[in-house]
Amino acid sequence: MSNNDFSNLNKENNELIISYAFSPTNTTTSNVMAKRILKNKENVDVICSSLDNLPKDYEIDNLLNEFILNKIIVDLPFSVDWSNIKLFIEKGMENLNNKKYEKIYSRCYFQHSHFLGFEYKIANKDTFWSAEFSDPTIYNIKGDENTAPINDKEYIGRINSYLGDDLPKITINDSLNFICEYLTYVFADEIIFTNENQKEVMLNLFPHKEIRDIVSKKAKISPHPTLDEKYYYIKENNYEIDKKYVNFAYFGAIYGNRTLEDFINAFDNIDPIFTDKFRLHIFTDNITMFEQLLSENTFKKTRLNSSIPYLDFLNLSTEFDCLIVNDSLTKGIYNKNPYLPSKISDYIGSETDIWGICEENSIMYNMNIKYKSLINDMISNQNILTNILLEKTGLNVKDLKNINELDILNRNTKYLQGRIMELSVKINELIQVAENEFEKNDENSNYINKLKKENNNIKNSNVYKYSEKFKKIGKKFK
């Protein structure tokens, strides 16, 4: 624990930011909270955890010094276990040392922040508590319940004492994330959602109507902020980009229902006139995953890079011809797509053209971005990529090879059948590696689990869905 001295208040400050993960810890939550502070330009105090077991980025941390008067650091490693959350609550309240604030602001993800916000609100009922939810919490991107019960009878008994007789009580079977949402919904003065779909989905899934009615009256929509132009040029990158190509960039991870196949399939099947006119640049912590999933042809035109510090990312995003961002696939899971990729707000500030691969009627689908295609629609993605390359190269549509719809269908079906074979070989190779490692040493179980996760992502590839779809359509033309 450090910096618990409030004696240096030389500017007016009445707000506390509660963010379990905060700069210099390098997470999405850290960066979003940093952006909100930089955008609001108001003096605040911050309480966060040290999280020494997570990566750090000190450059954006230095920018925050202008607005952060006191940073209170709770010495805790990163963990999402209830025991870690409880320690953050206890140590956080000790460090706040009865300091009185007019306003507090907490953000979930991670849940720790709302739990501490609730505890502070109980102790300081006149404080105005704004609580932000970045995504649905009770259920994950696959629609499964996210967390188990906390199994803490003492805590549940205590928080139930704060609930009035007219409100349902927390039970020992309620999950951690349910309790987080419940307490925040009831006791926060303002509930912030990042988009309208998220609000609707989260409230519709919450089981108690009386709580939904409470939230509706104090809900607010606040998208992820876009920083001022000056922040894109504080740090100049030295990344080399060959300007004789049309350069596309993808920043971020692939996981679960957010995959890369839509744009990879488009690049693989682009008109032959564009075959050597583009380059793809990927910045990610999942390099191994991309190595496995990229096709051989597109891999040759791709530069795979590790993730870069946030200010480098902002600057580099201004250098490319087009930035790629993709929605998560939620059809069949949620009635509306509640997710909006946080990096879209950064892309917008770069003023670089954006290619959004969207789920129909998602928030991103309805945004004003230059290029939009649809998830799981191979033709849509091919057409948009063709339009981008025509515009960027100055070539004419008359220069394209004239292929009719049946020819395109047969070509795509043949391609997807080949991709299935290619991915199947990789899956078998990964399985063999995992088996060999298991036989060598049981201590390699973490690595084996990582490979199994990658196998499952490949097996769940949309390529399989594409193939079945095009086979059925192809039969109709025979």
VOVEXLO-323588 format. One record per residue (C-alpha): residue number from 1; residue in one letter; x, y, z. Coordinates in Angstrom, 3 decimals, padded with zeros to 6 digits. Layout:
residues N
[NUM a [X Y Z]] ...
This chain:
residues 478
[1 m [000.000 000.000 000.000]] [2 s [001.313 003.446 -000.855]] [3 n [000.545 007.120 -001.257]] [4 n [-002.057 007.396 001.471]] [5 d [-001.299 011.097 002.143]] [6 f [-004.090 013.535 001.309]] [7 s [-002.167 016.603 002.526]] [8 n [-001.035 017.695 -000.953]] [9 l [-004.452 018.823 -002.129]] [10 n [-003.564 022.074 -003.878]] [11 k [-006.496 021.869 -006.286]] [12 e [-010.158 021.330 -005.629]] [13 n [-011.024 017.655 -005.783]] [14 n [-014.253 015.927 -004.847]] [15 e [-014.173 012.714 -006.888]] [16 l [-012.641 009.286 -006.366]] [17 i [-012.064 006.858 -009.242]] [18 i [-012.271 003.220 -008.127]] [19 s [-010.545 000.985 -010.655]] [20 y [-009.066 -002.333 -009.539]] [21 a [-006.944 -002.340 -012.719]] [22 f [-005.492 001.060 -013.524]] [23 s [-002.515 002.567 -015.280]] [24 p [000.351 001.644 -015.405]] [25 t [-001.208 -001.841 -015.436]] [26 n [-001.844 -002.498 -019.123]] [27 t [-005.442 -003.709 -019.501]] [28 t [-008.460 -002.516 -021.492]] [29 t [-010.097 -001.290 -018.286]] [30 s [-006.960 000.667 -017.347]] [31 n [-006.919 002.403 -020.717]] [32 v [-010.648 003.183 -020.740]] [33 m [-010.450 004.741 -017.269]] [34 a [-007.338 006.695 -018.311]] [35 k [-009.211 007.977 -021.370]] [36 r [-012.182 009.071 -019.281]] [37 i [-009.882 011.055 -016.994]] [38 l [-007.947 012.629 -019.881]] [39 k [-011.191 013.464 -021.689]] [40 n [-012.954 014.948 -018.647]] [41 k [-009.902 017.034 -017.659]] [42 e [-010.979 017.131 -014.013]] [43 n [-008.875 016.537 -010.917]] [44 v [-009.519 013.214 -009.222]] [45 d [-008.138 010.754 -006.710]] [46 v [-007.716 007.121 -007.752]] [47 i [-007.677 003.884 -005.803]] [48 c [-006.428 000.764 -007.571]] [49 s [-004.412 -002.425 -007.038]] [50 s [-000.708 -002.905 -007.746]] [51 l [-001.299 -006.050 -009.855]] [52 d [002.435 -006.687 -010.125]] [53 n [001.786 -009.947 -011.977]] [54 l [000.333 -008.075 -014.991]] [55 p [002.200 -006.124 -017.746]] [56 k [002.841 -002.397 -017.275]] [57 d [002.741 000.641 -019.570]] [58 y [004.205 003.715 -017.866]] [59 e [003.856 006.201 -020.736]] [60 i [000.137 006.864 -020.436]] [61 d [000.552 006.838 -016.654]] [62 n [002.780 009.915 -016.944]] [63 l [000.065 011.793 -018.847]] [64 l [-002.397 011.212 -016.021]] [65 n [-000.245 013.048 -013.470]] [66 e [-001.775 016.332 -014.600]] [67 f [-005.189 015.288 -013.286]] [68 i [-004.558 012.711 -010.538]] [69 l [-003.964 014.356 -007.207]] [70 n [-003.647 011.207 -005.094]] [71 k [-003.194 007.628 -006.252]] [72 i [-003.905 005.071 -003.549]] [73 i [-002.396 001.687 -004.413]] [74 v [-003.594 -001.475 -002.707]] [75 d [-000.849 -004.101 -002.759]] [76 l [-002.560 -007.102 -004.373]] [77 p [-001.746 -009.474 -007.252]] [78 f [-004.296 -009.947 -010.010]] [79 s [-006.972 -012.543 -009.343]] [80 v [-010.723 -012.755 -009.939]] [81 d [-011.289 -015.015 -006.918]] [82 w [-013.699 -013.833 -004.232]] [83 s [-010.868 -013.871 -001.676]] [84 n [-008.968 -011.294 -003.760]] [85 i [-012.070 -009.141 -004.206]] [86 k [-012.711 -009.241 -000.469]] [87 l [-009.123 -008.168 000.270]] [88 f [-009.496 -005.262 -002.168]] [89 i [-012.641 -004.183 -000.310]] [90 e [-011.026 -004.435 003.125]] [91 k [-007.687 -002.841 002.246]] [92 g [-009.390 -000.259 000.074]] [93 m [-011.630 000.946 002.899]] [94 e [-008.628 001.054 005.264]] [95 n [-006.643 003.167 002.793]] [96 l [-009.457 005.609 002.168]] [97 n [-009.064 006.492 005.808]] [98 n [-012.538 008.037 006.159]] [99 k [-011.819 010.453 003.310]] [100 k [-015.079 012.071 002.168]] [101 y [-015.892 012.485 -001.525]] [102 e [-018.865 014.084 -003.198]] [103 k [-018.602 011.585 -006.092]] [104 i [-017.140 008.151 -006.730]] [105 y [-016.862 006.401 -010.109]] [106 s [-016.286 002.661 -010.502]] [107 r [-016.012 000.470 -013.577]] [108 c [-016.697 -003.215 -014.054]] [109 y [-014.876 -005.109 -015.562]] [110 f [-013.277 -005.900 -013.004]] [111 q [-015.931 -006.672 -010.361]] [112 h [-013.664 -005.598 -007.499]] [113 s [-014.321 -001.947 -008.330]] [114 h [-018.098 -002.135 -007.880]] [115 f [-017.793 -004.159 -004.680]] [116 l [-015.556 -001.463 -003.180]] [117 g [-017.859 001.235 -004.569]] [118 f [-020.790 -000.415 -002.806]] [119 e [-018.865 -000.595 000.475]] [120 y [-017.893 003.085 000.257]] [121 k [-021.478 004.075 -000.581]] [122 i [-022.816 002.204 002.455]] [123 a [-020.358 004.095 004.677]] [124 n [-020.962 007.449 002.933]] [125 k [-024.624 007.599 001.949]] [126 d [-024.458 011.206 000.695]] [127 t [-021.752 010.390 -001.864]] [128 f [-022.979 010.188 -005.463]] [129 w [-021.927 006.829 -006.956]] [130 s [-021.620 006.425 -010.743]] [131 a [-021.070 002.810 -011.792]] [132 e [-020.091 001.741 -015.313]] [133 f [-020.603 -001.719 -016.821]] [134 s [-018.318 -002.370 -019.771]] [135 d [-020.123 -005.572 -020.881]] [136 p [-022.797 -007.968 -019.628]] [137 t [-021.460 -009.594 -016.471]] [138 i [-023.777 -012.380 -015.302]] [139 y [-023.572 -014.145 -018.666]] [140 n [-020.539 -014.320 -020.939]] [141 i [-020.151 -014.012 -024.690]] [142 k [-021.413 -017.585 -025.162]] [143 g [-024.458 -017.008 -022.967]] [144 d [-023.122 -019.092 -020.078]] [145 e [-023.179 -017.967 -016.465]] [146 n [-019.837 -016.324 -015.812]] [147 t [-019.076 -017.068 -012.171]] [148 a [-019.852 -019.453 -009.320]] [149 p [-021.435 -018.580 -005.934]] [150 i [-019.089 -016.902 -003.466]] [151 n [-019.927 -019.297 -000.585]] [152 d [-019.556 -016.550 002.013]] [153 k [-022.494 -016.715 004.418]] [154 e [-021.162 -013.919 006.626]] [155 y [-020.893 -011.478 003.704]] [156 i [-024.279 -012.436 002.257]] [157 g [-025.917 -012.009 005.655]] [158 r [-024.352 -008.583 006.081]] [159 i [-025.334 -007.217 002.667]] [160 n [-028.862 -008.561 003.046]] [161 s [-029.196 -006.374 006.130]] [162 y [-028.848 -003.327 003.850]] [163 l [-031.683 -004.436 001.550]] [164 g [-035.124 -003.232 002.453]] [165 d [-038.039 -005.554 003.109]] [166 d [-039.450 -004.805 -000.348]] [167 l [-036.370 -006.144 -002.204]] [168 p [-035.401 -009.796 -002.826]] [169 k [-032.564 -011.118 -000.662]] [170 i [-029.236 -012.480 -001.901]] [171 t [-028.942 -016.264 -001.469]] [172 i [-025.998 -018.596 -001.005]] [173 n [-026.609 -019.922 -004.543]] [174 d [-026.321 -016.552 -006.282]] [175 s [-023.218 -016.114 -008.430]] [176 l [-020.512 -013.549 -007.769]] [177 n [-021.417 -011.527 -010.864]] [178 f [-025.118 -011.607 -010.027]] [179 i [-024.350 -010.159 -006.594]] [180 c [-022.112 -007.534 -008.211]] [181 e [-024.878 -006.421 -010.580]] [182 y [-027.580 -006.580 -007.901]] [183 l [-025.767 -004.411 -005.346]] [184 t [-024.667 -001.917 -007.982]] [185 y [-028.135 -001.645 -009.509]] [186 v [-029.746 -000.987 -006.135]] [187 f [-027.219 001.276 -004.425]] [188 a [-025.479 003.248 -007.213]] [189 d [-026.998 006.625 -008.035]] [190 e [-026.179 006.350 -011.742]] [191 i [-025.738 003.212 -013.865]] [192 i [-023.632 003.694 -016.998]] [193 f [-023.801 001.410 -020.020]] [194 t [-021.556 001.820 -023.059]] [195 n [-024.361 001.284 -025.565]] [196 e [-028.146 000.898 -025.777]] [197 n [-028.049 -002.788 -026.748]] [198 q [-025.941 -003.612 -023.707]] [199 k [-028.408 -001.871 -021.437]] [200 e [-031.376 -003.685 -022.946]] [201 v [-029.747 -007.123 -022.838]] [202 m [-028.452 -006.782 -019.276]] [203 l [-031.778 -005.551 -017.920]] [204 n [-033.822 -008.159 -019.786]] [205 l [-031.624 -010.936 -018.404]] [206 f [-031.783 -009.700 -014.824]] [207 p [-034.376 -011.875 -013.045]] [208 h [-036.036 -009.304 -010.750]] [209 k [-038.435 -006.896 -012.470]] [210 e [-038.475 -004.492 -009.525]] [211 i [-034.702 -004.075 -009.880]] [212 r [-034.984 -003.557 -013.642]] [213 d [-037.456 -000.740 -012.987]] [214 i [-035.023 000.881 -010.534]] [215 v [-032.150 000.773 -013.046]] [216 s [-034.226 002.145 -015.927]] [217 k [-034.762 005.365 -013.994]] [218 k [-031.058 006.017 -013.398]] [219 a [-029.427 004.499 -016.481]] [220 k [-027.141 006.506 -018.752]] [221 i [-025.411 005.648 -022.046]] [222 s [-021.768 006.721 -022.258]] [223 p [-019.697 005.206 -025.106]] [224 h [-015.992 004.630 -024.701]] [225 p [-014.348 008.047 -025.108]] [226 t [-012.209 009.086 -028.062]] [227 l [-009.159 011.089 -027.058]] [228 d [-008.260 014.488 -028.507]] [229 e [-006.075 014.501 -031.619]] [230 k [-002.942 015.598 -029.715]] [231 y [-002.707 012.239 -027.917]] [232 y [-002.237 010.450 -031.246]] [233 y [001.030 012.316 -031.820]] [234 i [002.673 012.383 -028.387]] [235 k [004.632 009.220 -029.184]] [236 e [006.059 008.775 -032.679]] [237 n [006.531 005.171 -033.731]] [238 n [009.356 003.786 -035.874]] [239 y [007.366 000.927 -037.383]] [240 e [008.212 000.547 -041.073]] [241 i [005.314 000.498 -043.528]] [242 d [005.928 -000.028 -047.232]] [243 k [003.675 002.554 -048.865]] [244 k [003.697 000.840 -052.251]] [245 y [001.117 -001.555 -050.793]] [246 v [-002.355 -000.954 -049.399]] [247 n [-001.687 -001.529 -045.696]] [248 f [-004.369 -002.994 -043.429]] [249 a [-003.971 -003.284 -039.646]] [250 y [-005.690 -005.407 -037.016]] [251 f [-005.058 -004.686 -033.328]] [252 g [-006.169 -007.111 -030.641]] [253 a [-007.004 -010.687 -029.784]] [254 i [-009.233 -013.352 -031.291]] [255 y [-011.295 -015.514 -029.000]] [256 g [-014.582 -017.324 -028.671]] [257 n [-017.126 -015.628 -030.898]] [258 r [-014.756 -012.968 -032.219]] [259 t [-012.749 -014.627 -034.982]] [260 l [-010.585 -013.648 -037.943]] [261 e [-011.979 -015.885 -040.668]] [262 d [-014.209 -013.267 -042.267]] [263 f [-011.360 -011.020 -043.319]] [264 i [-008.886 -013.863 -043.925]] [265 n [-011.313 -015.573 -046.312]] [266 a [-011.801 -012.252 -048.090]] [267 f [-008.049 -011.711 -048.510]] [268 d [-007.608 -015.298 -049.717]] [269 n [-010.248 -014.897 -052.428]] [270 i [-009.584 -011.377 -053.607]] [271 d [-009.502 -010.783 -057.358]] [272 p [-006.129 -011.839 -058.841]] [273 i [-005.413 -008.241 -059.850]] [274 f [-004.962 -007.399 -056.135]] [275 t [-002.924 -010.455 -055.168]] [276 d [000.285 -008.522 -054.482]] [277 k [-001.116 -005.079 -053.793]] [278 f [-001.833 -005.357 -050.050]] [279 r [-000.115 -006.125 -046.778]] [280 l [-001.780 -007.100 -043.485]] [281 h [-000.260 -006.003 -040.152]] [282 i [-001.439 -007.704 -036.956]] [283 f [-000.595 -006.589 -033.407]] [284 t [-001.646 -009.120 -030.794]] [285 d [-000.804 -011.178 -027.730]] [286 n [-002.095 -014.226 -029.652]] [287 i [000.678 -014.583 -032.215]] [288 t [000.642 -018.384 -031.947]] [289 m [-003.082 -018.425 -032.618]] [290 f [-002.723 -016.274 -035.719]] [291 e [000.139 -018.455 -036.962]] [292 q [-002.168 -021.453 -036.767]] [293 l [-005.239 -019.828 -038.329]] [294 l [-003.794 -017.687 -041.108]] [295 s [-003.867 -019.390 -044.489]] [296 e [-000.551 -019.998 -046.193]] [297 n [-001.174 -017.384 -048.904]] [298 t [-002.262 -014.605 -046.553]] [299 f [000.462 -015.474 -044.039]] [300 k [003.064 -014.570 -046.679]] [301 k [001.603 -011.054 -046.885]] [302 t [001.201 -010.597 -043.114]] [303 r [003.489 -009.124 -040.470]] [304 l [002.731 -010.527 -037.028]] [305 n [003.722 -008.273 -034.136]] [306 s [003.361 -008.382 -030.379]] [307 s [000.979 -005.909 -028.758]] [308 i [002.424 -002.421 -028.371]] [309 p [002.043 000.289 -025.679]] [310 y [-001.118 002.362 -025.895]] [311 l [000.448 005.620 -027.109]] [312 d [002.384 003.709 -029.790]] [313 f [-000.904 002.158 -030.857]] [314 l [-002.616 005.546 -031.111]] [315 n [000.167 006.953 -033.265]] [316 l [000.504 003.875 -035.448]] [317 s [-003.238 003.764 -036.081]] [318 t [-002.855 007.000 -038.068]] [319 e [-000.317 005.446 -040.460]] [320 f [-002.284 002.672 -042.157]] [321 d [-004.679 002.790 -045.094]] [322 c [-007.416 000.861 -043.314]] [323 l [-008.050 -000.446 -039.779]] [324 i [-009.991 -003.692 -039.306]] [325 v [-012.377 -004.307 -036.416]] [326 n [-014.844 -007.163 -035.999]] [327 d [-017.971 -007.694 -033.942]] [328 s [-018.522 -010.675 -031.686]] [329 l [-021.074 -013.137 -033.061]] [330 t [-024.076 -013.267 -030.709]] [331 k [-026.898 -014.538 -032.945]] [332 g [-028.736 -017.351 -031.177]] [333 i [-027.295 -016.245 -027.818]] [334 y [-028.701 -012.754 -027.250]] [335 n [-031.663 -011.081 -028.932]] [336 k [-029.384 -008.098 -029.640]] [337 n [-025.616 -007.806 -029.808]] [338 p [-024.630 -006.109 -026.517]] [339 y [-020.929 -005.807 -027.340]] [340 l [-019.079 -002.908 -028.907]] [341 p [-015.308 -003.342 -029.408]] [342 s [-013.591 -000.701 -027.270]] [343 k [-010.921 -000.061 -029.903]] [344 i [-013.501 001.400 -032.289]] [345 s [-013.368 004.598 -030.217]] [346 d [-009.583 004.761 -030.725]] [347 y [-009.874 003.966 -034.428]] [348 i [-012.316 006.856 -034.870]] [349 g [-009.844 009.343 -033.400]] [350 s [-007.104 008.214 -035.809]] [351 e [-009.168 009.481 -038.800]] [352 t [-007.992 006.390 -040.710]] [353 d [-010.593 004.543 -042.787]] [354 i [-012.236 001.717 -040.829]] [355 w [-013.476 -001.646 -042.091]] [356 g [-016.029 -002.986 -039.612]] [357 i [-017.089 -006.618 -039.951]] [358 c [-020.467 -006.398 -038.263]] [359 e [-023.264 -008.506 -036.958]] [360 e [-026.461 -007.201 -038.519]] [361 n [-028.100 -004.465 -036.398]] [362 s [-025.266 -004.384 -033.878]] [363 i [-024.144 -001.040 -032.473]] [364 m [-021.140 -001.031 -034.825]] [365 y [-023.408 -001.926 -037.774]] [366 n [-025.342 001.296 -037.166]] [367 m [-022.265 003.490 -036.689]] [368 n [-021.027 005.927 -039.290]] [369 i [-017.865 004.106 -040.416]] [370 k [-016.699 004.019 -044.013]] [371 y [-016.632 000.300 -044.812]] [372 k [-019.017 -002.284 -043.373]] [373 s [-019.530 -005.953 -044.182]] [374 l [-021.372 -008.765 -042.418]] [375 i [-020.145 -011.587 -040.206]] [376 n [-020.489 -015.036 -041.814]] [377 d [-021.160 -013.492 -045.225]] [378 m [-018.271 -014.371 -047.473]] [379 i [-019.573 -012.468 -050.481]] [380 s [-020.202 -009.323 -048.413]] [381 n [-016.628 -009.361 -047.090]] [382 q [-015.147 -010.007 -050.523]] [383 n [-017.156 -007.153 -052.040]] [384 i [-016.139 -004.658 -049.340]] [385 l [-012.469 -005.648 -049.548]] [386 t [-012.663 -005.257 -053.332]] [387 n [-014.172 -001.772 -052.924]] [388 i [-011.427 -000.785 -050.482]] [389 l [-008.660 -001.984 -052.803]] [390 l [-010.234 -000.356 -055.861]] [391 e [-010.389 002.963 -054.038]] [392 k [-006.895 002.740 -052.545]] [393 t [-005.120 001.514 -055.699]] [394 g [-006.982 003.666 -058.207]] [395 l [-007.771 000.626 -060.348]] [396 n [-011.050 000.439 -062.254]] [397 v [-013.777 -002.113 -061.700]] [398 k [-013.443 -002.928 -065.420]] [399 d [-009.982 -004.301 -064.675]] [400 l [-011.439 -007.074 -062.505]] [401 k [-011.814 -010.574 -063.839]] [402 n [-015.430 -011.097 -064.922]] [403 i [-016.797 -013.981 -062.836]] [404 n [-020.490 -014.808 -062.613]] [405 e [-022.277 -015.779 -059.407]] [406 l [-022.069 -019.524 -060.032]] [407 d [-018.319 -019.285 -060.695]] [408 i [-017.849 -017.339 -057.437]] [409 l [-019.932 -019.880 -055.530]] [410 n [-017.970 -022.836 -056.881]] [411 r [-014.647 -021.094 -056.231]] [412 n [-015.610 -020.247 -052.651]] [413 t [-016.869 -023.774 -051.967]] [414 k [-013.643 -025.274 -053.294]] [415 y [-011.604 -022.819 -051.231]] [416 l [-013.489 -023.578 -048.027]] [417 q [-013.089 -027.315 -048.534]] [418 g [-009.347 -026.724 -048.850]] [419 r [-009.323 -024.572 -045.722]] [420 i [-011.048 -027.329 -043.770]] [421 m [-008.327 -029.758 -044.810]] [422 e [-005.631 -027.216 -043.926]] [423 l [-007.091 -026.536 -040.475]] [424 s [-007.655 -030.242 -039.840]] [425 v [-003.968 -030.936 -040.432]] [426 k [-003.022 -028.160 -038.002]] [427 i [-005.416 -029.510 -035.384]] [428 n [-003.859 -032.955 -035.640]] [429 e [-000.370 -031.461 -035.382]] [430 l [-001.329 -029.522 -032.251]] [431 i [-002.898 -032.609 -030.689]] [432 q [000.290 -034.569 -031.342]] [433 v [002.404 -031.824 -029.749]] [434 a [000.137 -031.809 -026.699]] [435 e [000.313 -035.579 -026.333]] [436 n [004.093 -035.575 -026.649]] [437 e [004.481 -032.840 -024.050]] [438 f [002.134 -034.621 -021.676]] [439 e [004.229 -037.746 -021.917]] [440 k [007.424 -035.796 -021.217]] [441 n [006.460 -033.881 -018.135]] [442 d [003.221 -033.296 -016.227]] [443 e [004.406 -029.762 -015.404]] [444 n [003.633 -028.768 -018.990]] [445 s [-000.096 -028.994 -018.310]] [446 n [-000.558 -025.195 -018.593]] [447 y [000.964 -025.210 -022.067]] [448 i [-001.119 -028.218 -023.053]] [449 n [-004.281 -026.467 -021.895]] [450 k [-003.334 -023.481 -024.047]] [451 l [-002.974 -025.720 -027.083]] [452 k [-006.300 -027.381 -026.356]] [453 k [-007.927 -023.975 -026.201]] [454 e [-006.423 -023.109 -029.587]] [455 n [-007.667 -026.436 -030.960]] [456 n [-011.193 -025.660 -029.812]] [457 n [-011.086 -022.217 -031.421]] [458 i [-010.064 -023.782 -034.724]] [459 k [-012.700 -026.500 -034.442]] [460 n [-015.330 -023.835 -033.807]] [461 s [-014.142 -021.929 -036.861]] [462 n [-016.816 -020.280 -038.993]] [463 v [-015.128 -021.935 -041.980]] [464 y [-017.051 -025.103 -041.169]] [465 k [-020.310 -023.163 -041.135]] [466 y [-019.398 -021.460 -044.399]] [467 s [-018.637 -024.762 -046.065]] [468 e [-021.968 -026.340 -045.178]] [469 k [-023.789 -023.216 -046.298]] [470 f [-022.105 -023.096 -049.703]] [471 k [-022.466 -026.841 -050.277]] [472 k [-026.231 -026.533 -049.870]] [473 i [-026.398 -023.530 -052.188]] [474 g [-024.123 -025.240 -054.713]] [475 k [-026.451 -028.223 -055.016]] [476 k [-029.268 -025.895 -056.100]] [477 f [-027.275 -024.770 -059.122]] [478 k [-026.493 -028.314 -060.328]] 
